[in-house]
């Protein structure tokens, strides 16, 4: 049976099974199925999951934007510091060494 195929679960058969080699997540899904919830419960469960995924994505996007803004601000500060350092170099005048001037 493929995962995409839907098959009716026999709740009584599931109740008589043990976890065995089933993963914890699969067993948790079986236990949820054993409770025989109405369809609305599962729809609400999926809606809550989708909202949580969206919230995680928005938080990740916000963190990425903040990271980019910090990097941009850091680059601007570095650029300003470089400009301040270079201003002194523009006003410097080359002077001859004392020994060179005496030999002339």
Secondary structure as UniProt FT lines:
FT   TURN            3..4
FT   HELIX           11..16
FT   TURN            20..21
FT   HELIX           24..34
FT   TURN            35..36
FT   HELIX           39..91
FT   HELIX           98..103
//
